[in-house]
Every structure is written in C-alpha cells, then in structure tokens.
C-alpha cells in the first residue's frame, strides 16, 4: 500500500512478496497504449 501511495499507483494483484501495480502516464503515446486504443473503439 505504501508503494502505491508513494507512486500514485493502483494495486492490481499481490501474490506472496510480488505485487503488480498500475500507474497511468501523464501523457500516453497512443501508438503504445492499449488503453487508449480500446477506449477509441468503444
């Protein structure tokens, strides 16, 4: 939780001592971002 708060990120999954976090980019590159491509299709 501390790592997420310090980096303004969201915890996605935690297994043992391994965590997966998500942090959105301030200015994402549309060619690299799956989130932007999927948003444009809906």
C-alpha positions in Angstrom: 0.0 0.0 0.0 2.9 2.4 0.8 4.4 1.8 -2.6 1.1 2.6 -4.3 0.6 5.7 -2.3 4.2 7.0 -2.9 3.9 6.4 -6.7 0.2 7.3 -7.2 -0.5 3.8 -8.5 -3.2 1.2 -8.1 -2.5 -2.3 -6.7 -3.7 -4.9 -9.3 -2.5 -8.1 -7.7 -0.4 -9.4 -4.8 1.0 -12.9 -4.6 3.4 -13.5 -1.7 6.1 -10.8 -1.9 5.3 -10.0 -5.5 2.9 -7.1 -6.5 1.6 -5.9 -9.8 0.7 -2.2 -9.9 -0.8 0.1 -12.5 0.3 3.7 -12.9 -1.2 5.7 -15.8 1.0 8.0 -17.8 0.5 11.8 -17.7 0.8 12.0 -21.5 0.4 8.5 -23.0 1.6 7.6 -26.5 -1.4 6.4 -28.5 0.7 4.1 -30.5 1.9 2.3 -27.4 -1.2 2.4 -25.2 -3.7 -0.4 -25.3 -6.0 1.6 -23.0 -6.3 4.4 -25.5 -6.8 2.1 -28.5 -9.6 0.2 -26.7 -11.2 3.4 -25.5 -11.4 4.7 -29.0 -13.1 1.6 -30.3 -16.0 1.8 -27.8 
